[in-house]
Amino acid sequence: MKTYTCPAWCAVDHGSAPLEDVFHRSGRIRVVPPADCSAPDEQAIVPQLTAHLVEYEVPTPGEAAAVINLELDDHPADRVAELDVAEADALLAQLADYTARLQKMRDQLAAITAG
């Protein structure tokens, strides 16, 4: 019987799954905007972006390490992007720029509504 050991970051309960059915995934992080209480239920906000580490092909003991990626899901379309370290760095740079611009918009909104 093949055996495997989960990496420390794996949050999946594999139970007694055979090796060919095993994959590793970390816990997820999510960006969920606040809900609009006046919107109908069918327009409810769902997570806009989730991320987790993932390793789909688990190596058997003695094999070279499998590829581990940072996987992004854009909800509700459920499109997936698997990023390596360089791609994750590029995304983080874009998110930092987005956050700075969002802060400016928030500050403008605060100034307009305070006036």
Backbone as CSV, one residue per row, in Angstrom:
resi,resn,N_x,N_y,N_z,CA_x,CA_y,CA_z,C_x,C_y,C_z
1,MET,0.839,-1.192,0.000,0.000,0.000,0.000,0.876,1.245,0.000
2,LYS,0.536,2.205,-0.854,1.279,3.459,-0.910,0.886,4.318,0.281
3,THR,1.844,5.071,0.791,1.564,5.964,1.905,1.979,7.376,1.530
4,TYR,1.490,8.339,2.274,1.836,9.735,2.056,1.803,10.455,3.387
5,THR,2.481,11.571,3.437,2.479,12.434,4.609,2.061,13.818,4.153
6,CYS,1.108,14.386,4.838,0.651,15.731,4.475,1.686,16.769,4.884
7,PRO,1.874,17.799,4.036,2.711,18.919,4.467,1.996,19.687,5.578
8,ALA,2.743,20.440,6.339,2.177,21.165,7.483,1.050,22.111,7.081
9,TRP,1.067,22.635,5.860,0.066,23.609,5.426,-1.230,22.957,4.947
10,CYS,-1.282,21.638,4.800,-2.468,20.956,4.266,-3.601,20.966,5.291
11,ALA,-4.800,21.376,4.829,-5.973,21.437,5.703,-7.045,20.418,5.299
12,VAL,-6.713,19.500,4.405,-7.668,18.507,3.910,-7.655,17.280,4.812
13,ASP,-8.846,16.800,5.173,-8.966,15.541,5.899,-9.066,14.437,4.859
14,HIS,-7.979,13.714,4.653,-7.936,12.702,3.603,-8.598,11.388,4.005
15,GLY,-8.812,11.192,5.297,-9.386,9.931,5.738,-8.490,8.788,5.301
16,SER,-9.060,7.787,4.691,-8.267,6.637,4.227,-8.217,6.600,2.708
17,ALA,-8.190,7.764,2.083,-8.184,7.842,0.620,-6.927,7.199,0.052
18,PRO,-7.069,6.457,-1.051,-5.873,5.907,-1.699,-5.028,7.033,-2.280
19,LEU,-3.735,6.794,-2.430,-2.802,7.830,-2.865,-3.238,8.493,-4.165
20,GLU,-3.781,7.748,-5.105,-4.152,8.346,-6.388,-5.299,9.350,-6.257
21,ASP,-6.014,9.324,-5.133,-7.106,10.274,-4.907,-6.720,11.422,-3.982
22,VAL,-5.467,11.466,-3.562,-5.038,12.464,-2.584,-4.506,13.713,-3.279
23,PHE,-4.877,14.856,-2.748,-4.315,16.142,-3.132,-4.192,16.940,-1.848
24,HIS,-3.355,17.956,-1.844,-3.196,18.790,-0.662,-3.696,20.192,-0.971
25,ARG,-4.416,20.784,-0.016,-4.913,22.149,-0.155,-4.846,22.806,1.218
26,SER,-4.374,24.049,1.239,-4.321,24.801,2.494,-5.702,25.343,2.822
27,GLY,-5.823,25.959,3.974,-7.039,26.684,4.294,-7.201,27.839,3.317
28,ARG,-8.428,28.279,3.113,-8.702,29.350,2.150,-8.739,30.708,2.836
29,ILE,-8.357,31.703,2.076,-8.582,33.085,2.478,-9.564,33.669,1.468
30,ARG,-10.375,34.636,1.904,-11.416,35.178,1.045,-11.514,36.684,1.167
31,VAL,-11.950,37.317,0.077,-12.326,38.721,0.082,-13.824,38.742,-0.179
32,VAL,-14.582,39.229,0.800,-16.036,39.309,0.668,-16.462,40.728,1.028
33,PRO,-16.947,41.481,0.039,-17.417,42.839,0.353,-18.602,42.791,1.303
34,PRO,-18.854,43.863,2.044,-20.025,43.899,2.927,-21.306,43.759,2.103
35,ALA,-22.294,43.118,2.679,-23.568,42.923,1.994,-24.371,44.210,1.962
36,ASP,-25.131,44.390,0.907,-26.077,45.494,0.790,-27.400,44.990,1.332
37,CYS,-27.789,45.445,2.515,-28.997,44.936,3.172,-30.265,45.223,2.373
38,SER,-30.227,46.212,1.491,-31.427,46.540,0.714,-31.543,45.694,-0.557
39,ALA,-30.498,44.930,-0.897,-30.527,44.121,-2.115,-31.306,42.828,-1.890
40,PRO,-32.011,42.346,-2.927,-32.711,41.068,-2.800,-31.719,39.913,-2.656
41,ASP,-32.179,38.791,-2.101,-31.306,37.648,-1.848,-30.571,37.163,-3.096
42,GLU,-31.236,37.198,-4.261,-30.583,36.701,-5.480,-29.426,37.591,-5.918
43,GLN,-29.312,38.784,-5.322,-28.196,39.663,-5.629,-27.176,39.702,-4.487
44,ALA,-27.255,38.739,-3.605,-26.352,38.710,-2.457,-24.898,38.611,-2.921
45,ILE,-24.032,39.268,-2.188,-22.607,39.246,-2.494,-22.038,37.883,-2.111
46,VAL,-21.267,37.307,-3.016,-20.548,36.069,-2.721,-19.067,36.425,-2.645
47,PRO,-18.228,35.537,-2.117,-16.798,35.865,-2.107,-16.334,36.251,-3.506
48,GLN,-15.607,37.331,-3.596,-15.134,37.806,-4.889,-13.805,37.176,-5.283
49,LEU,-13.041,36.752,-4.321,-11.741,36.156,-4.611,-11.361,35.257,-3.442
50,THR,-11.013,34.025,-3.732,-10.504,33.127,-2.700,-9.134,32.632,-3.155
51,ALA,-8.329,32.243,-2.191,-6.985,31.749,-2.506,-6.611,30.647,-1.534
52,HIS,-5.830,29.708,-2.028,-5.278,28.644,-1.192,-4.095,28.012,-1.925
53,LEU,-3.227,27.352,-1.166,-2.148,26.569,-1.773,-2.728,25.237,-2.201
54,VAL,-2.210,24.680,-3.292,-2.729,23.404,-3.767,-1.611,22.574,-4.396
55,GLU,-1.672,21.277,-4.150,-0.766,20.296,-4.748,-1.651,19.140,-5.199
56,TYR,-1.863,19.014,-6.506,-2.792,18.010,-7.009,-2.169,16.635,-7.202
57,GLU,-0.895,16.584,-7.532,-0.240,15.292,-7.735,0.742,15.060,-6.603
58,VAL,0.354,14.236,-5.668,1.164,13.983,-4.480,2.217,12.929,-4.808
59,PRO,3.492,13.238,-4.587,4.537,12.255,-4.888,4.566,11.136,-3.860
60,THR,4.937,9.959,-4.309,5.144,8.850,-3.382,6.519,9.024,-2.757
61,PRO,6.770,8.367,-1.616,8.082,8.506,-0.980,9.212,8.185,-1.966
62,GLY,10.206,9.043,-2.006,11.336,8.861,-2.901,11.197,9.588,-4.224
63,GLU,10.001,10.038,-4.577,9.806,10.794,-5.812,10.143,12.262,-5.589
64,ALA,10.415,12.952,-6.677,10.656,14.394,-6.597,9.372,15.089,-6.155
65,ALA,9.521,16.234,-5.530,8.363,16.988,-5.047,7.456,17.382,-6.209
66,ALA,6.181,17.368,-5.959,5.208,17.795,-6.961,5.157,19.312,-7.017
67,VAL,4.455,19.823,-8.003,4.304,21.266,-8.154,3.233,21.769,-7.190
68,ILE,3.581,22.802,-6.436,2.636,23.437,-5.517,2.409,24.851,-6.023
69,ASN,1.150,25.255,-6.123,0.800,26.582,-6.616,-0.115,27.291,-5.640
70,LEU,-0.198,28.601,-5.818,-1.194,29.420,-5.146,-2.362,29.496,-6.120
71,GLU,-3.514,28.958,-5.722,-4.662,28.899,-6.622,-5.661,29.978,-6.240
72,LEU,-6.096,30.736,-7.233,-7.094,31.792,-7.045,-8.383,31.381,-7.731
73,ASP,-9.509,31.610,-7.062,-10.834,31.407,-7.655,-11.507,32.760,-7.693
74,ASP,-12.062,33.142,-8.842,-12.848,34.378,-8.867,-14.315,33.995,-8.895
75,HIS,-14.977,34.278,-7.834,-16.382,33.901,-7.709,-17.248,35.005,-8.266
76,PRO,-18.399,34.740,-8.789,-19.077,33.459,-8.860,-18.752,32.660,-10.115
77,ALA,-17.872,33.160,-10.978,-17.589,32.474,-12.240,-16.790,31.189,-12.048
78,ASP,-16.129,31.032,-10.904,-15.317,29.848,-10.605,-14.218,29.589,-11.628
79,ARG,-13.644,30.670,-12.145,-12.449,30.514,-12.968,-11.271,30.390,-12.011
80,VAL,-10.257,29.643,-12.400,-9.128,29.358,-11.516,-7.825,29.764,-12.187
81,ALA,-6.919,30.339,-11.410,-5.563,30.629,-11.863,-4.600,30.001,-10.869
82,GLU,-3.651,29.231,-11.371,-2.617,28.654,-10.518,-1.347,29.461,-10.714
83,LEU,-0.868,30.083,-9.631,0.263,31.009,-9.695,1.505,30.420,-9.054
84,ASP,2.659,30.684,-9.671,3.927,30.350,-9.022,4.347,31.568,-8.193
85,VAL,5.523,31.543,-7.619,5.955,32.622,-6.732,6.047,33.957,-7.475
86,ALA,6.644,33.970,-8.659,6.783,35.225,-9.413,5.414,35.781,-9.786
87,GLU,4.503,34.921,-10.197,3.154,35.379,-10.555,2.406,35.882,-9.324
88,ALA,2.607,35.222,-8.181,1.984,35.685,-6.940,2.538,37.055,-6.542
89,ASP,3.840,37.268,-6.747,4.441,38.579,-6.463,3.831,39.659,-7.352
90,ALA,3.623,39.359,-8.628,3.015,40.327,-9.541,1.583,40.639,-9.103
91,LEU,0.844,39.629,-8.689,-0.518,39.851,-8.207,-0.516,40.718,-6.951
92,LEU,0.388,40.447,-6.026,0.472,41.243,-4.800,0.766,42.709,-5.108
93,ALA,1.609,42.961,-6.096,1.896,44.347,-6.487,0.629,45.015,-7.018
94,GLN,-0.143,44.295,-7.826,-1.390,44.845,-8.341,-2.392,45.094,-7.210
95,LEU,-2.464,44.161,-6.269,-3.390,44.329,-5.144,-2.991,45.512,-4.265
96,ALA,-1.690,45.732,-4.078,-1.236,46.882,-3.297,-1.651,48.179,-3.983
97,ASP,-1.493,48.248,-5.306,-1.917,49.425,-6.061,-3.433,49.596,-5.972
98,TYR,-4.154,48.504,-6.115,-5.621,48.544,-6.020,-6.058,49.044,-4.640
99,THR,-5.406,48.550,-3.599,-5.745,48.950,-2.231,-5.507,50.452,-2.034
100,ALA,-4.406,50.966,-2.548,-4.119,52.402,-2.425,-5.175,53.229,-3.160
101,ARG,-5.582,52.783,-4.343,-6.599,53.506,-5.102,-7.964,53.410,-4.422
102,LEU,-8.270,52.244,-3.864,-9.528,52.070,-3.142,-9.567,52.973,-1.915
103,GLN,-8.441,53.125,-1.233,-8.358,54.013,-0.075,-8.632,55.454,-0.487
104,LYS,-8.070,55.882,-1.627,-8.320,57.238,-2.113,-9.800,57.444,-2.414
105,MET,-10.427,56.449,-3.053,-11.862,56.558,-3.337,-12.669,56.627,-2.058
106,ARG,-12.297,55.829,-1.071,-12.980,55.844,0.225,-12.849,57.205,0.869
107,ASP,-11.642,57.779,0.818,-11.415,59.098,1.403,-12.225,60.172,0.681
108,GLN,-12.334,60.060,-0.641,-13.160,60.997,-1.405,-14.628,60.864,-0.992
109,LEU,-15.099,59.631,-0.851,-16.479,59.397,-0.427,-16.727,59.995,0.944
110,ALA,-15.767,59.796,1.855,-15.917,60.354,3.203,-15.984,61.878,3.161
111,ALA,-15.139,62.490,2.334,-15.151,63.960,2.216,-16.463,64.453,1.612
112,ILE,-16.957,63.748,0.618,-18.220,64.165,-0.035,-19.390,64.027,0.917
113,THR,-19.469,62.927,1.625,-20.606,62.675,2.490,-20.533,63.468,3.795
114,ALA,-19.340,63.924,4.188,-19.209,64.718,5.400,-19.613,66.173,5.164
115,GLY,-19.534,66.601,3.902,-19.735,67.991,3.548,-21.112,68.464,3.646
